[in-house]
Amino acid sequence: MADSPRDSSPEGLVSSNSNSKYPNFEVDYVISYSLPPPSPPSQQLAEAEASFSQLIHLLSKTGFAVEVRPGRAPTTPTSPSSLLIFLRIASHSLLEKQIYRYRVQDWLYGVRTAAPGPPNSLSEQEPITDAERLRLAYLLITKPVNEGGAGITPGVGQWRFVKSVFPLHDRKFNKEWIKDWSTKYILDDEDLLKIRNQFGEKVAFYFAFLQSYFQFLLFPALFGSAAWLVLGGFSWVYAVVNCLWGVIFFEHWKVKEVDLAVQWGVRGVGKIQLPRPQFKFEREGVDAVTGEIVKVYSPYKRLARQALQVPFAGACVVVLGGLILGCFSIEIFITEVYMGPFKQYLTFLPTVLLTIFMPTFTTLLTKLAERLTELENYETVDAHQASFVQKIFVLNFITSYLGIFLTAFVYVPFGKILVPYLDVFQLTAQKFTLEGKPLPTKEWVINPDRLRKQVIYFTVTAQIVNFATEVIVPYAKRRIFKTVEKVQMEVKGEKGAGVEWPRDADEEHRFLKRVREEAELEQYDVTIDYREMVIQFGYLSLFSVVWPLTGCSFLVNNWIEARSDAMKIAANSQRPIPWRADSIGPWLNALGFLSWLGSITSAALVYLFNKSGGGQLGVGSVWDIPGWALLLAILCSEHVYLGVQFVVRGVIKRLDSPGLQKERAERFAMRKELLERMVEEEVVSAQAEKGVGVRDGEKITREVLEEEARQHSGLGPEKVFWLRQRGAGESVEVGRGLIQLVSLANNNTAKRE
């Protein structure tokens, strides 16, 4: 069947190509199951086959209808391949029980104000959104077997062949989403609610934060424009107003996210922690509050490993700071001192060095951060993520702000003292000249405009580069990889090498083609988008006093950013797992830190560089500025901010008492009693219920599917899709047959060799 050219483009990924009532064939999740290369022969293929059989049986036993289709075909004898495992919750009653169970859990933890009604009336009480259904389905796939799940942890242990578990995009929603956002200037609560219902609260909170931040940027954009025209740079009036704006925005957002959490019904959902499968406990003990047997890891060992964050931060400063300082010095020497040959080309040397070494060092340090976070061995996913975010923030703080700090507080104030040390570059270069002739140089003069140009680069040019990296580069990479793969397939056809998958059914071909494309996309990580916005807020808080038009630049950028992030989710990433959240998480602390630090840097920059105040640019020497006065200005600014912002909140957060522990213990006893009663009722009714059974999963699954099919007057493609394989046994046989094709290619390759 011929495919429309539109299918391979980003627009094709966000457009609907089916008029079917079930554009995704009622699929809840797809598991991309990777297979080892067919050549050279290895034991891994047999391990993959055994793990695959166990995976299918576990999923069927948990309550999923399963279908298996070929995934990525190996283009060469040494290239990997994959299978696609399609999952759907087979029993509607199973879904109702899961929804009821987790809504009761929310009520017991205080997330809901009232207990839910009977399971059969859940949809009448509150609509069941796609996000809720997919979240509960994912929990069934991943939670431990002893809790009723399948216990699948992608890429870990026996599930190392499970490459990813992802839901399919709703193309109709994506198309309308991108179209609506392209014609709107301001996003309203209804737009955010649609995102929440489709992608979950965690993604919705990001777009809510981005929208709130965008609206607040209107003031610094307008006031900054007026300040640039009337007051100029380094204005103390602008500095005071900008710091007050930062405090107001930070406090407003804290209230706003609570309001959104209440509206979306997730207030306090952070108390319901998801356990990490990778957590390794040392012993079992009794919880002082709940009285339950819990798995314990020594807090002293964790504290000792958390202390490694200090040398980690030092390593970041030494490695990244040394690289930035070295390139900074080379740039000053070449642009402002050196007058020899090839100067127009040598000016690009610092940029080239940063382009080559910065990503490499950042990647290595990020992996080190991941390793340190793993060593800290947290029990829950949220605690693990928060610790990792702290380390990543240190990395990004250095890479984003260190260059400007060097210019503002080292280059301009102390440049005349440090410039003689730049002779080392001249002496080094003379060794490569004929007869060691001195290089032509000029007298070095401080360039006071360098700081402003640097701020403009990071607030304008760097934003454009980041947009291209996020949107254009992934699309270009995907096109290039598809072209290479097409050439490899043509070569494979000529040589007769590799594996030939069975032909797709005509009515499934377009659907399976789209699923294979989505399986190759990157997983969306909202942490990356949060990081960009928080770092951007830092530029505005810390350095916008240098160039007051910073707010205007960010206002334009963030209007585009909201749309490009939507396109990134819809076209360049797999559909995210719809996790819940009640805030922006650890990034809130990062915002508070940058807002506080902005009060210090703004005071220092104004005092040093304001001409009318007798600063560096007005007098000409940093030594003419009284050190005690500078220190006093910084300390006053810091203490006023700290006094208003942190004291009361910090004390309240750290208060705890036996009374509070008793209250938590009483609430836990109530939760435990009701949950145990629910488990007993489920065990009693499980044997009398029609659906996917535990002992005879294949037979009951077939009966359920056929009964559902009879309820429709005609069997469409979406129904035939789920009737091709009758139960787990046939799914295993189909998958093993596809794996055997790969094994057969092994033997053929070995014979030819």
C-alpha positions, 0 to 999 in steps of 0.5 A: 500500500502506498504511503502518503509523503506526509507521513514521514514529515513532522506534520504527518506525525501530528495529523490524522490519517484515519477516519476510524473511530479507533485511530490507534486501534484501541491500543493502550501501550506499545512495548518496543522489544529489541533483539540482538543482531542476527550475526555473529551468532550469540547466546543473547538471542536465546535469552531474548526469546526466553525473556520475551515468552515470560514477558507475554505471559506476565502481561496476559496474567496481569490483565492485558490483551496482547498482540505482537507485530514485527518492529524494526527490521535488521538492515544488515546481518550485524544490525539490531531489530525489534518486535512491537508488543501491543497492549490493551486492558482487556477487561473494563471491570479491571480498569474500573477497579484500578480507577476506584482503588487509586481514587480511594488512595487519593482520598485517604492521602488527602488528595481528594476531599470526598471518597469516591462512589461505587466502581460502576459509577466512576465515570458519572462522578468524574470523567475518566481522562486519557491521562488517568487511564494511561497512567493506571495502565502503565502502573499495571505494567511496571508495579511489582507482581506482588502488588498486582502488576507485571513488574516490568522495568525497561532496560533493567535486569531480565527486562534489558531487552525492553527498550521502551514502553510508550503510549501512542499519540492521538493525532487528531488531538495533536493536530487541533492542539498545534492549530489552536496554539498557532493562532493564540497569543495567550493560553487560557485555563481551558488550553492547560486543562486539555494538556492535563487531560492528554499528557498528565499534570506533570507536563501541564504544570510546565506549560502553566509555568511557561504561560505564567512566566510569559504573562509576567514578562510583559512588565519587564519588557515594557519597563525595560524598554523605557529604562533602556531609552531613558535611564540606560544600563546599570540603572539602580531604579531598574535594578530595584524594580527588577528585583521586586518583580522577581520576588513578586513572580516567585511568590505569585507562582507558589500560590498559582501552582497550589491553585492549579493543583486544587483545580486539577485534583492533585493537591498533595499528590506528592505525598504518594511516592512511587517506589524505585525498583532499583532501590537496594535495602540493607535490612527490614525494620518497623516504621516509627509512624505506621508500625509497618515492616519497611525496607531500610537503607542506612541514612548515614551511608546516604548522607556520606554519599550525598556529601560527594556532591561537594567534590562533584561541584568542585570538579565541575568548577575545575573542569568546566570553569577551567575550560571557560577561563582558558577560552576566555583568556585566549579570546581576549588575547586574540581579539584585543591584543594580537595583531598578527596574521590569520587574526580573522580566523583565529578569533573563532578558536575559542568558539571551536574549543568550546564547541568541541570540549564543552559537550564532551565534558558536560556529558561526562559530568552528567553521567557522573551525576547520574552515577552519584545519584544512583549511589545515594540509593533513594527509595522513591522516584521523586527523591531520586529525581530531585537529587539529580536535578540539583546536580544538573543545576550546578552544571548548568549554572557554571556553563551558563553564567560563569563567562558573564561573571568573569567579564563583570567581576574579573575582566573589567575591574581587574583587567589591567592587573591581569593582562600581563599574564596574557603574555604567556600566549604570546610567548607560546605562539612565538615558538611556532614563528620563524626565528622566534620573532615577536608577534605584532600586538597592540596596547591592551585597553579594557573594552567596557562594552564587552559585558553588554555584548556578552549578555546580548549573546546569551539572551538573544543569539543563544536562544535562537541556537537553542530553538534550532537544536530542539526543533530543527536538528532532531527533524534533520537527523531523522531525515538523514537516518531514514535516508541511510536506512533506505540505502541499507535496505536497498543494499540488503535487497541486492545482497539477500542479507538480513531478515525479511519480516512478514508482510503487514496486513493491508488494513494495518500497514499505515498504522504499523508504519506510524507506530514504528516511526514513534518507536524510534523517537526520543522519550520526552523529558520535561526536565530539559524544558524546565531547565531552559526556563529556569536558566533563562529566569536567571539571566533576567534576575542576575544580569538584565541590569546590564541590558534592560531589553533582556525582558523583550527578548525573552518575551518574544522567545517564550511565545515561540518556545511554548509552540515549539515545545508543543511541536516537540512533544507532538512530532519529535518525541514519544507521547510522555507517560501522563504522570501526576504532580502538584508543583514544578518540583525541585525547580521551585527552589532553583527559582528562589535561589536565582531570585535571591542571587539576583538581588546581590549581583544587581546591587554589585553591578550597579555599584561598580558600573553606574556612571552617575554613582561613581562606578567603574565606568565613571571613575576608571579604576576599581580601586577608587570604589570603597570596598566597605561601601560595596560590601555594605550594599551587597549585604543590605540587599541580601539581608532584606531579601532573606528577611522577607523571603525565607525566615518564616517559611524556613522555620515552618517547614522544619517544624515537627512534633509527636502530635504530628506523628500521631496524626499521621499514624492515625491517618495511616491506620485508616488507610490501611484498614480500608485498603485491606478490605478492598483487597479481600473483596477483590480476591473473593470476586476474582473467580466469579468475574469474567475477564482475563483469568490467572490460571486460564488467561488465554481461554478467557481472553479470547472469550472476552474479545469475541464477546466485545466483537459481537457487540458491534454490527461489523468488524472494523480493522481495529477489531480484527487487529485484536483477533489475529492472535488468540491469547498469550500462547499464540502471541508467544508463538508469533514472536518466537517465529519472528525471532527464529527468522533472525536465528535463521539469518544467523545460520545462512550468514555463517554458511556463506562465510 
